[in-house]
Amino acid sequence: MAVIEKKPVKIVETVLRDAHQSLLATRMSTEQMLPIIEKMDQVGFYAVECWGGATFDASLRFLKEDPWERLRKLRASFKNTKLQMLFRGQNILGYNHYADDVVEYFVQKSVANGIDIIRIFDCLNDIRNLRTAVKATKKEKGHAQIALSYTLGDAYTLDYWKNIAREIEEMGADSLCIKDMAGLLTPYNADELVKALKEGTKLPIDLHTHYTSGVASMTYLKAVEAGCDIIDCAMSPLALGTSQPATEVMVETFRGTPFDTGYDQTKLAEIADYFTPIREKALKDGLLNPKVLGVNIKTLQYQVPGGMLSNLVSQLKEAGKEDKYREVLEEIPRVRKDFGEPPLVTPSSQIVGTQAVMNVLAGERYKMVPKESKKIMMGEFGQTVKPFNPEVQKKIIGDATPITCRPADLIPPQLPQFEKECAQWKQQDEDVLSYALFPAVAKDFFEYREAQQTKVDPKKADKENKVYPV
């Protein structure tokens, strides 16, 4: 009987980032995180994903917290575990492309404040939009992981994934992530995909998925058996639904096999016990909607992420046209095809979905076109895997000449201007980056911070210059 080589699967724990982003609208505060970190640090996780994605915006906008301060506190508390963040390529953590100098500075400050692994992705899988971030991460001695947005369609063959994996390795990435944001990857397809990627690259492969369609745990099992090195999981109180498979379940699944993680279930149970009251309170307060905890198999039927489905429903409800729901679902694949078959992930999912709604409501395709649709057709987000439908492109942008270069090549350096605009509020170098990404939100936060520091609310001062404690 052949002896199977031991190859423990590594786990990235997402409870401090994607899990609460997916289930709790990114509302977990730093104060809620800190008490459990010492225990989390003892488990032996490959990494803890704790920053980036929507956490930056949510910290400033809703929690009135400095995201940089959160990162420094997490770094000080995690003594043995690598910290990981999610980074939207040339978009950084915002929604527009930024100049290279801003991308480079953000990477520099992220690593300086404690990030070890930067997971970098682009919504179109246009690897030109990843190069600056990868190069900057390597310069700062960080680990550059490139994430490919997984999707289905004629263009996305096994050869496509294999070839792009090879390009990513040549670019200098340290590892590769399959980013299955909509939970579209089924178990046996995962087996095929991982094997194909292993033929294309020697890089370690990480698989990130969501439980939305109900198959994610089985997908992880088949992927690991096929050679996947790392899987993203969430502690059980904030797992499943639109989040990731549960950490404890996957640890138990591989116990006694060559893929055994070696993690202690007693320690994991203590961590789960800590997050359980947070889950219960969120359910009670309505922050955690039970609807997002279920299985939505329509995700596989229409290839539409759960968040995108709920967005469509609200758009139709607002227009009083909820009866058009099925028509819109059927229109989405057609729009996606016209738009070059992009993966449906922020911001391409919102663009395709909104355009599909407008096409149906107007009763004529592309009669109404939002500015984002024009941007994508102008090449301002980058290059899609397949060409745009030329007739649709002509209807949307007329005789305008679309760009074919990397979009950021047309953006001059921006840091000096951001420095100038932010000067009156700047208390640390990182403030300039907060301002660059979210100017209005950052300005509100800076004013709040100043009021807290002086214990005076400038908006409450009356005409006689009296001040009132906050």
Secondary structure, DSSP 8 states (H G I E B T S, - for coil): ---------EEEE-TTTHHHHHHSTT---HHHHGGGHHHHTTT--SEEEEEETTHHHHIIIII---HHHHHHHHHHH-SSSEEEEEE-GGGTTSSS---HHHHHHHHHHHHHTT--EEEEE-TT--GGGTHHHHHHHHHTT-EEEEEEE---STT--HHHHHHHHHHHHHHT-SEEEEEETTS---HHHHHHHHHHHHHH--S-EEEEE-STTS-HHHHHHHHHHTT--EEEEB-GGG-STTS--BHHHHHHHTTTSTT-----HHHHHHHHHHHHHHHHHHHHHTSS-GGGGS--THHHHH---HHHHHHHHHHHHHTT-GGGHHHHHHHHHHHHHHTT---S-TTHHHHHHHHHHHHHHHTSTTSS--HHHHHHHTTTT---SS---HHHHHHHHTT-----S-GGGG----HHHHHHHHTTT-SSTHHHHHHHH-HHHHHHHHHHHHHHHHTB-GGG--TT----B-
